[in-house]
């Protein structure tokens, strides 16, 4: 009986196992896991390398190009940037057509309006222009071998994009006025600076700080509203502590600004104030109240007698200077150290600028 009982139990167990589903456990190959780990490690390493490269990129600042080898003998053409400003273009043609007979060595000229018209790098070329900061800033990317630029823009802030021997600024520049100002504030030890809250004011203030690092300078930007002007002056503190106050403004906001230059003793002396306005305001139209403010004039030319807008006068002058320099380069195969110009006399070429006889008065 026990034998048959055991057989019955055995058959029952076999029946149960045969009806149960078969479960197979699949294990991931070890190789796959190791490959995944290696892949993660590689990605992490690449990300670290990219992060290091980003840090290095941030740390590296574009350095000023070294002096170039310029062979003026091989320069055989001129590119002239005309301005999209109709007044400036008209002034250029007016000077060009009147004066071209005085420049016999200028024979081949290409006129363009925008840097976008230059498709390939240019070589063996004199460039007259551009007239605006944007094109002047981007121009170095278009320059190949053997080029020299005579800029009609006075934005000296882009100077570090050019080698010292490949550009000259022909237009009267407020950056030069900042340098000339040094002769007038030489004995000053404490300077207050108020600058217009725009591109002109900020660039000039930064250049001013770099030019006179050893003088104590406190500064404040100003806008147009009465509240803003008053606050800007208040942020300067006690104005009596300043030997001089310098104002950078290429608008007429300075007129409202000086009304807030109050001290305990009255108004801050305008005779100790200097304004650099890039010759914006017609000097013959100055109101008596603002005349004590020191501003730029020309040593040999009476601007009080001039009817032509000063900036148009300087643009005409810079065009004539540019053509004069270009003609002398083509004639003599070298850059002159000075040029003679009617009403101005000798004008030296110094520090990549035309040394106009600018004074403060």
Secondary structure, 3 states (H helix, E strand, C coil): CHHHHHHHHHHHHHHHHHHCCCCCCCCCCHHHHHHHHHHHHHHHHHHHHHHHHHHHHHHCCCCCCCCCCCCHHHCCEEEEECCCCHHHHHHHHHHHHHHHHHCCCCCCEEEECCHHHCCCCECCEEEECCCCHHHHHHHHHHECCCEEEEECCCCHHHHHHCCCCCEEECCCCHHHHHHHHCCCCCCCCEEEEEEECCHHHHHHHHHHHHHCCCCEEEEEEECCCHHHHHHHHHCCCCHHHCCEEEEECCCCCHHHHHHHCEECCEECCHHHEEEECCCCCCHHHCCHHHCCCECEEECCCCHHHCCCCHHHHHHHHHHHHHHHHHHHHHHHCCCCCEEEECCCEEEEEECCEECCCEEEC
